[in-house]
């Protein structure tokens, strides 16, 4: 939702700053349009992944595990994942979806209850489990076993969890109309769709779960495409910008 007080405060901060960093082309355009910031003050620095922690492990056997990672709130759109699973189970029975993240915001608990009620209505009890917040090490262990991550937040300034998934060799299915369009290439390291109730989406996911060769091909592409997202390089670029500011 639109929060005028927040927008006003952010505009004061940004207009008085010497430099504003953004994480994607989408965020650059968003900030420029929303806060009317001089584009010469904006520098895009893409976030990275800690490669010492996010390490794919080919010795771990993959399972038909689907992940949804993010705060439990309406803007994250988890209900659309459940609607997809309800449709997908008509053609595939062997899968498990884990929702990672706790309720967030004043309506977070209410939304979580709505999701759990939908699980009952869709008869997804054997396919869905809510794990609440997990430490990063446990999330990484799930990435090692998973074959897909579903991302249903329509707008993100970047979407760090998507490149974390790709770094672990896990493709990302998303309806995102923002920054994930800069990350995902259809049928290569994931799939972008306007909605999840779609025959082509079902085919993509079904192939990942059932065809080892297809999954291995997509997984290797995920890892290759994620190499440019390295926290060492990100932090180095940020440091260089601070140095430039100091000597201006």
C-alpha positions as CSV (number, residue, x, y, z in Angstrom):
1,X,0.0,0.0,0.0
2,X,0.9,3.7,-0.4
3,X,2.4,5.2,2.7
4,X,2.7,9.0,2.2
5,X,4.7,9.6,5.4
6,X,7.3,7.0,4.4
7,X,7.4,8.3,0.8
8,X,7.9,11.9,2.0
9,X,10.7,10.8,4.4
10,X,12.4,8.7,1.8
11,X,12.3,11.6,-0.7
12,X,14.0,13.9,1.8
13,X,16.7,11.4,2.4
14,X,17.3,10.7,-1.3
15,X,17.3,14.3,-2.5
16,X,19.8,15.3,0.2
17,X,22.1,12.4,-0.5
18,X,25.1,12.5,-2.8
19,X,24.4,9.0,-4.1
20,X,21.5,6.6,-4.2
21,X,22.3,2.9,-5.0
22,X,19.8,0.6,-6.6
23,X,19.8,-3.2,-7.1
24,X,18.1,-3.5,-10.5
25,X,16.9,-1.6,-13.5
26,X,13.4,-1.9,-12.2
27,X,14.3,-0.3,-8.9
28,X,16.3,2.4,-10.7
29,X,13.1,3.4,-12.7
30,X,10.9,3.0,-9.6
31,X,13.0,5.4,-7.5
32,X,13.5,7.8,-10.4
33,X,9.8,8.0,-11.1
34,X,8.6,8.0,-7.4
35,X,11.1,10.4,-5.9
36,X,12.1,12.5,-9.0
37,X,15.8,11.8,-8.3
38,X,18.4,13.0,-10.8
39,X,19.5,9.9,-12.7
40,X,23.1,11.0,-12.4
41,X,22.9,10.4,-8.6
42,X,21.7,6.8,-9.0
43,X,24.2,3.9,-9.3
44,X,23.0,0.3,-9.9
45,X,24.9,-2.2,-7.8
46,X,23.5,-5.7,-8.0
47,X,23.3,-7.7,-4.8
48,X,25.2,-10.9,-4.4
49,X,25.3,-14.3,-2.7
50,X,27.8,-15.5,-0.1
51,X,29.4,-18.3,-2.2
52,X,31.1,-19.7,1.0
53,X,27.6,-20.6,2.3
54,X,25.4,-21.2,-0.8
55,X,27.2,-24.2,-2.3
56,X,25.3,-26.7,-4.4
57,X,25.9,-30.3,-3.4
58,X,25.4,-33.0,-6.1
59,X,25.8,-35.8,-3.5
60,X,22.4,-34.9,-2.0
61,X,19.6,-36.7,-3.7
62,X,17.0,-34.4,-5.2
63,X,13.3,-34.9,-4.2
64,X,10.1,-33.5,-5.7
65,X,10.3,-30.6,-3.2
66,X,8.9,-27.1,-4.1
67,X,9.8,-24.1,-1.9
68,X,8.0,-20.9,-1.2
69,X,10.2,-18.5,0.8
70,X,9.2,-15.1,2.1
71,X,7.3,-13.3,4.8
72,X,3.7,-14.5,5.1
73,X,1.7,-11.4,4.0
74,X,-0.7,-10.7,1.2
75,X,1.7,-8.8,-1.0
76,X,3.9,-11.9,-1.2
77,X,1.0,-13.8,-2.9
78,X,1.4,-17.2,-1.3
79,X,-2.3,-17.9,-2.0
80,X,-1.4,-18.1,-5.7
81,X,1.1,-20.9,-5.0
82,X,-1.7,-22.9,-3.3
83,X,-4.0,-22.2,-6.3
84,X,-1.2,-23.5,-8.6
85,X,-0.7,-26.6,-6.5
86,X,-4.5,-27.3,-6.4
87,X,-4.5,-27.2,-10.2
88,X,-1.1,-29.1,-10.6
89,X,-2.2,-32.0,-8.4
90,X,-4.7,-33.0,-11.2
91,X,-1.7,-34.1,-13.3
92,X,0.9,-34.8,-10.6
93,X,0.6,-36.4,-7.1
94,X,4.2,-36.9,-6.1
95,X,5.3,-33.5,-4.7
96,X,5.8,-31.6,-1.4
97,X,5.7,-27.8,-1.0
98,X,7.3,-26.1,2.0
99,X,6.3,-22.6,2.9
100,X,9.2,-20.9,4.8
101,X,8.6,-17.6,6.6
102,X,6.6,-16.2,9.4
103,X,3.6,-13.9,9.5
104,X,4.5,-10.3,8.9
105,X,2.5,-7.0,9.4
106,X,-0.7,-6.4,11.3
107,X,-2.6,-8.8,9.1
108,X,0.1,-11.5,8.8
109,X,-1.6,-14.0,11.2
110,X,-4.9,-13.5,9.5
111,X,-3.4,-14.2,6.1
112,X,-1.6,-17.3,7.5
113,X,-4.9,-18.7,8.7
114,X,-6.4,-17.9,5.3
115,X,-3.7,-19.9,3.7
116,X,-4.1,-22.9,6.0
117,X,-7.9,-22.8,5.4
118,X,-7.2,-22.9,1.6
119,X,-4.9,-26.0,2.1
120,X,-7.9,-27.7,3.7
121,X,-10.4,-26.6,1.0
122,X,-8.0,-27.7,-1.8
123,X,-7.3,-31.0,0.0
124,X,-3.5,-30.3,-0.1
125,X,-2.8,-31.5,3.5
126,X,-0.4,-34.2,2.3
127,X,1.4,-31.8,-0.1
128,X,1.9,-28.7,1.9
129,X,3.7,-27.8,5.2
130,X,4.3,-24.4,6.8
131,X,7.7,-24.3,8.4
132,X,7.7,-20.7,9.8
133,X,11.0,-18.9,10.0
134,X,14.1,-21.1,9.6
135,X,17.8,-20.4,10.1
136,X,19.8,-19.9,6.9
137,X,21.5,-23.3,7.3
138,X,18.2,-25.2,7.2
139,X,17.0,-23.3,4.2
140,X,20.2,-24.2,2.4
141,X,19.7,-27.9,3.3
142,X,16.2,-27.6,1.7
143,X,17.6,-25.9,-1.4
144,X,20.0,-28.9,-1.8
145,X,17.0,-31.3,-2.0
146,X,14.5,-29.0,-3.9
147,X,13.7,-29.0,-7.6
148,X,11.8,-25.7,-7.7
149,X,11.2,-22.4,-5.9
150,X,7.9,-20.5,-6.6
151,X,8.1,-16.7,-6.2
152,X,4.7,-15.0,-6.2
153,X,5.4,-11.5,-5.1
154,X,4.4,-9.4,-8.0
155,X,6.9,-6.6,-7.5
156,X,10.4,-6.8,-5.9
157,X,13.2,-4.3,-6.0
158,X,15.5,-7.2,-6.6
159,X,14.5,-10.6,-5.2
160,X,17.6,-11.9,-3.5
161,X,16.0,-15.3,-2.7
162,X,15.7,-16.0,-6.4
163,X,19.5,-15.8,-7.0
164,X,20.1,-17.8,-3.8
165,X,17.9,-20.5,-5.3
166,X,19.7,-20.3,-8.6
167,X,23.1,-20.5,-6.9
168,X,22.0,-23.7,-5.4
169,X,20.9,-25.0,-8.8
170,X,17.2,-24.5,-8.1
171,X,15.1,-22.9,-10.9
172,X,12.6,-20.2,-10.1
173,X,9.0,-20.0,-11.2
174,X,7.6,-16.5,-10.9
175,X,4.8,-14.1,-11.8
176,X,7.0,-11.1,-11.0
177,X,6.6,-8.1,-13.2
178,X,9.6,-6.3,-11.8
179,X,13.2,-7.2,-11.1
180,X,12.9,-11.0,-11.6
181,X,12.4,-10.3,-15.3
182,X,16.1,-9.3,-15.2
183,X,17.1,-12.6,-13.6
184,X,14.9,-15.3,-15.1
185,X,15.1,-16.6,-18.7
186,X,12.2,-18.9,-19.6
187,X,13.1,-22.6,-19.7
188,X,16.7,-21.8,-18.9
189,X,17.0,-20.9,-15.2
190,X,13.3,-20.8,-14.4
191,X,10.0,-19.6,-15.8
192,X,8.1,-16.3,-15.9
193,X,4.4,-16.3,-16.4
194,X,1.5,-13.8,-16.1
195,X,-0.3,-16.4,-13.9
196,X,0.4,-19.9,-12.5
197,X,-2.8,-21.5,-13.8
198,X,-1.3,-22.2,-17.2
199,X,-0.7,-25.3,-19.3
200,X,2.8,-24.3,-20.1
201,X,3.6,-23.7,-16.4
202,X,2.3,-27.2,-15.6
203,X,4.4,-28.7,-18.3
204,X,7.6,-26.9,-17.2
205,X,7.1,-28.0,-13.5
206,X,6.1,-31.5,-14.5
207,X,9.2,-31.9,-16.6
208,X,11.5,-30.7,-13.8
209,X,9.9,-33.2,-11.3
210,X,9.9,-36.2,-13.6
211,X,12.7,-35.9,-16.1
212,X,16.1,-36.0,-14.6
213,X,17.9,-34.9,-17.7
214,X,15.7,-31.8,-18.0
215,X,16.2,-30.9,-14.4
216,X,20.0,-31.4,-14.6
217,X,20.1,-29.2,-17.7
218,X,18.1,-26.4,-16.1
219,X,20.0,-26.7,-12.8
220,X,23.4,-26.3,-14.4
221,X,22.1,-23.2,-16.3
222,X,20.9,-21.8,-12.9
223,X,24.4,-22.2,-11.4
224,X,26.1,-20.7,-14.4
225,X,23.8,-17.7,-14.6
226,X,24.2,-17.1,-10.9
227,X,28.0,-16.7,-11.0
228,X,27.8,-13.0,-11.5
229,X,25.9,-12.5,-8.2
230,X,28.8,-12.6,-5.8
231,X,28.7,-10.7,-2.5
232,X,32.5,-10.2,-2.7
233,X,32.1,-8.2,-5.9
234,X,29.0,-6.4,-4.6
235,X,30.7,-5.2,-1.4
236,X,33.8,-4.2,-3.5
237,X,31.6,-2.1,-5.8
238,X,29.9,-0.4,-2.8
239,X,33.3,0.3,-1.2
240,X,34.6,1.9,-4.5
241,X,31.5,4.2,-4.5
242,X,32.2,5.4,-0.9
243,X,35.8,6.1,-1.9
244,X,34.7,8.2,-4.9
245,X,32.4,10.2,-2.6
246,X,35.1,10.8,-0.1
247,X,37.5,12.3,-2.7
248,X,35.0,14.4,-4.6
